Amino acid sequence: MAAPAATIPTAPQQLAPAEEPITTPSHLDGVAYLYGHPLLNSLSPPLHQTVYTALGLNWSQIPLSSVTGTSATYPPPYTRSPPIDTFLASIRANPKFVGSSVTMPWKVSIMPHLDDLTEDARQAGACNTIFRRDGQYVGTNTDCIGIREALLQNSPNPAAFQGKPALIVGGGGTARTAIYVLRKWLGASKIYVVNRDAAEVAAILAEDERRNPDANKPPLVAVTDPAVAASLEAPAAIVSGIPNYPPKTPEEIRAREVLEAFFGASSVKEGAEPKGVILEMCYHPVPWTEIAHLASSAGWKVILGSEALIWQGLEQAKLWTGQDVVKVPGVVEKVKDMVAKTLEERAKPKM
């Protein structure tokens, strides 16, 4: 029987310079890292600790944040987020290394430095996970699994996605990942793109052509006019990947009007089937965003972004432990309970 899992360690008083090798607490049997910054509100370390505890593993995930030396960092980092070369040299030399989550600003820049990439990482254009395979350090993107499972697990009729349009809101990494998921697993017939920044949309379309030159692929359709949005075939699934800020600039206001046109009239009737589902990826600082409210009021089923977080984390744990943790009794429930309680606590007014 493995020793009980250790709690997440706190930082020493003096933080090591970024150039120094990353150290591992001697009492741990296995160590994962969370590499990036800022990590102030990351749920990744407690999520993985919940899994390790449930499996009886003496492992922990240690955040490597470049935000150091202040009380604002959470969880407290052991060290600064080092440069990629230092980070990779340290994990390659560490026999206790089991895997790493990768977040901003490293998700794209780390890709050329790894031994191999999965198709998910290539198509998403970003790496959020490193795992070991046959002696190699491989990058993948479990956000793909997170988005997929959040939609499939929480939709009243997942088959309804097939052959129907979908919609993404935003122009960053979440939008790119969602395009891949909506095509590969949900069978979208076309994907509408709504975003405040025309240049970002143009970049998404150009990258998509380079990655997927197949002329028969479900097309991306940029929509910038509310009247046009109202006239199009309604999407069955929406993935929103923008922060929870009220629109202020003319471009932001216009994009919000386009999205509301896709939502349709606010006419929620008792017992009515939802018009479709929307995965609201933003769950900080509060899970229920303004977009979630607008969608719900218009008759859409809202799936919180914490669901995607849970399923991408479980996929990471599967890669790192070699166990199908989803099938281990109680693991999914414990992780969901931890995430729900943490988000509920964070949403409480501060006294």
N, C-alpha and C positions, 0 to 999 in steps of 0.2 A: 504494500500500500504506500503510495507516495505521501510525502509530508504535506501538511496543510499549506495551501497557497499563501504566500507572503502578501502583506498589504503593500500598497504602492509606496516606495520609499520617498522620504523627503530629501531636499537638497542639503548638502553641507553648507556651512557658513561661507566658505571661500569657494567660488566657482572657478573651475579650471579654465585656462585660456582655450580659445577655439582650436588652436593648433595641436593641443595635447590629445593623445589617444583617448577614446571613449572607454571608460572603465565599467565593469560589471560587478554589482554587489556579490560578494563571495558566497552568501547564503542561498542564492538562487541557483536552480538547476537549468533554467532556460530564461532567455531575455529577448523580448521584442522591443522595438523602438517606435516612437512616433516622431517623425523627422520633418521639421518645418517650423513655421511661425506665422502668425501668433497662435498660441495654443491655449489661450485663456479659458475658452469655453468648450474645449474638446471633450466629448464623451467617450473617446476611444479607449483611454486607459481603464476607466471603470468598467466599460463593456467587456474588454478582454479579461480583466481581473475576475469578473463574474463567471466567464467561461472557464478560466483556469481553476477557480475554486470548485466549480461544479464537477470538473474532470479530475480533481485531486492532484493538480499539477503545481509544483513549486516554481511557477513562472511569474513574470510580471512584465508589463509594458512600461518602458521608461520614456517620458517625453524629452526630446532634445530641442529646446527652444532657443532662438536667438534673442528672445526677450528675457534678460536675466538681471538679477540683482535688485529686483523690486518686488513688492508684495502683490503686484498685479498679476503675476504669473500663476497659472493653475492648470494642472498640478505643478508643484515646484520642480523645475528642471534640474537634472544633475549637472548639466553643462550647457554651453552655448551650442546652437545648431551649427555644426562645423561645415566647412566646404565639402562638396561632393567627394573629392578625392580622399580627404581625411576620413569621411564617414564610411566610404566603401572599403578602404584599407583596414579600418578598425573592425568592421563586421566580418570581413573575410578572415581576419586573424583570430576571431573570437569563437571558440568551440561551443559556447553556450548560446550563440545567436540562433534564433528560430525564425525570424522574419521582421519586417518593418512596414508600418504604415508610412506613406509619403504624402505630405500636403504641401500647400504653397509655402515658398516660391519654387519648390524643386520638382513638381510633378511632370513638367515637360523637360527641363534641362537635365534631369538624371537619366533619361532614356538612352542616350547614346553610350553611356558608361556601363550599362548592364550587359551581361553575357547573351541574353536573349529576351525577347518580348513575346507575349501572347497576342493572338489576333485581337482580343478585346482591348489591349493597350494600344495596339497600332490603330485600330479603327476609332477609338475614343480620342486618340492623340495625346494621351496623358497616362502616367503611371501613378497609381495610388498605393501599390502594394509590391513588396519584394518578397520572394520566397525562394527556397533552395530546391533545385531539381537536378539530380544526377551530377552533383558537384558544381552546378552552375547557379548563378544568381540571376533570377528571372523576374522581369517586371510584368505586372498585369494590372488590370483596372477592375476592381470588384464593385465599383460604383455601377457598372453595367448590371451586375447581378442585383445590387440594391434597388435600382430603379425597376428592373424587370419584376422582381418578387414583390415589391411594394404595390405595383399595379395589379399583378395577377392574384396575389393573396387577398387583396382587399376590394376587388371588383365584384359586383353582383353577377356579372356575366362576362368572363374574360373572352369568350368566343366572339363577343360583339365587336372586339377590336379588329378582327380579320376583315381586310378589304375596305376598311373605313379610313377617312382622313384622321390625322392626329395633328397636334399643335405643340410647338415649343415656344416658351417665352424667355428671351435672354440671348446673349451672344458669347457666353464664356464656355468653360469646360463642361458644365452641366448640359448645356444645349447640345454640344457635340456628342456627348455620351448618349443623351436621350435619342438623338437621331439614329444612332446605331442600334439601340435597343428597340425602338419603335419599328424599325425595318426588319431586324433579324428575328425577333421573338413575338412581336405583336401583329405583324402582317399589315402594317399601315399602307394604304393605297397611295397616299401622298402626305407630306408633312408641311404644314404652314409654319412660317417663322415670323414671330412678332418681336421687335426689339426697337429700342429708342435710337440706336446708333446704326446708320446705314452702312458705315464702313465695316463694322463688325459682321453684319449680315453678309456683305460682299465677301469677306474673308471666309466665313463659314461655307458659302456656296463654292468658292474657288477651291478650298481644301477638300470639299466633298468630291469635286470633279477629279482631283488628283488621286484621292484614295479609292474612288469608286467610278471608274470611267464607263461602266456598263450603262449604255443608253436606255436600257429597260428598267433601271432601278426606280423605285417610287420617288418621284421628284420632290425637291424642296421648293416651296412657293413662298416668297416674301410677300407679306401683306401689310400695307401701310395706310389703308383707307378704311375707316369704319363702315362705310356704305358697301364696299367690296366684301368686307368680312361678313356682313349680314346677308349677302347674296350667295355665299359659298356653301357647299355641303358642310354640315356641322361636323366638327371633330368628335370622335368617340373618346379620345384620351388627350389630356393636356398635361404637359410637364412644365412647371414654372420654376425658373432658376435664377431669380433676381432677388435682391435684398428687400426687406420689408420697410421701404421708405415711401412716403406719399410722393406722387409725381409732382415735379415743380417746373422743370423746363418745358418749353413747347413740345419738344420731341418726346419727353416722358409722358406728358399729358396725352399726346396723340396716340402713343403706343397703348396707354391704358384704355383709351376710347375704343381702339381696335379690339383689345381683349374683351371688353365689356360687350361689344357687338357680337363676338363669338359666343359669349355666355348666353345671349338672348334675353328676352324679357323676364323680369322677376315675377314668376308666377308659380309658386310652390303650392301644390295641392296635397292634402292629406292622403298618404298612401300612394302617391304618384311615383312611377319609376324615375330614377335620376336621368337627366339628359345625357350624362356621361360622367367620367371621373376626371378629377384633376389632382395630380401629385404636386403638392406645394413643398418644394425642397427646402425652403427657408424655415427653420424652426427656432432661430435665435434672433432676438432675445425672448420672443414668445412664440409658441407653436402655431397659434391661430392668428394669421396675418390678415391684412386688409384684403388681399386677393382671395384668401380663403373665405372671408366673410361675403365678398361680392359673388363668388362662385356659388356658395351655399344658398345665398338668398335667391339666386337665379335658378336653383333646382339641380345643381351639380353635387355629386358625392365628392367630398374632400378627403384626400389621403394625406396625412401629415408626413413631412420630410423625415421625421424620426423613424418611420418605417423603413425607408431606404437606408438610413444609417444602420439600423439593426441588421438588415439582411446583408449589406456589404461587409459588416464586421464579422458576421457568422461565416461568410465565405472566406475571409482572411483566416479566421481560426481553423477552418477546415484545411486550408493549405498549409498552415504552420504546424498543426498537431498531427496531421495525417488521419484524423478521425472525421467522420461525417457528423459534426456536432449537432446538426439539426435533428438527427435521428436519436440522439441521446436523450432519454426521458428527462424532462424538466428544464433542459438548457434554454430553449427558446423562451419559455415562460419566465424564467428567472431574468433573462436579459431584457425582455419587454417590461417586466415589472420594475427593474432598476432604472431603465430609461424614462419610463412614465413618472416615477417618483422624483427623479432628479429634475426633469423638466417642470413638474408641478411645483417643486420647491423653488426653482429659479424664477418662476412666474409670480411668486408671491410678492406683494409690495414690500419694499425694504423700509424698516422702521428707523 
